[in-house]
Amino acid sequence: MTELEYQFKKIMKEVVREVLLEEIEKGSLAPPPKNKQNTKVPEPKQIKPRNSDSIIRPKELSKLLSVSTTTLWRWESNGELPKKIELAGRAVGWRYGDIQKWLGYD
């Protein structure tokens, strides 16, 4: 997305928001329902105790952190996760102890 497209999109969002608020004030539109979902970031899920040298695979790590595996790969490519370990073929994982340190538990 170019800077011009980004600015246009931003302005359009503001204009649409203003129009919707005006219509709600006039009474021609009902206000949106209140979102009852918890918007707080969930705490990492606890997993069974394990040896700090054991390997945690991407699917389990994504559940532990409550993020998608796509987010894990983005973090990994940006250098935000500890160094991954290549197991065999395309299989990878992380040392459990490294993840604990990264989360600040150790």
Residue, then its C-alpha position, 0 to 999 in steps of 0.5 A: m500500500t502506498e502512502l497516498e493509498y494509506q492516507f486516503k483509507k485513513i481519511m475515508k474511515e474518519v469520514v464514514r465514522e463521522v457520517l455514522l455518528e451523525e445518523i445515530e444522533k438523528g435516530s435514523l441508525a441504531p447504535p452498534p451493540k456493545n461488544k461483550q468480548n473481553t478485549k484484554v490480551p489473554e495470559p499465556k496458558q500454562i502447560k505441563p512442567r517439563n525439562s528446560d531442554s525439551i522441545i516445544r513445537p510451533k502448534e503447542l507454542s502458539k497455544l501457549l502464547s494464544v497467538s496464531t502460528t502465522t504470528l510465530w513465523r512473523w516473530e521468528s522472521n523479525g528476530e523477536l523469538p528465541k532461536k529455533i531448532e531445526l529437528a528434521g526436514r522442515a520440522v522445527g521447535w524451540r527449547y522450552g527453557d529459552i521460551q521461559k526466559w523469553l517470557g520472563y519466567d526464569 
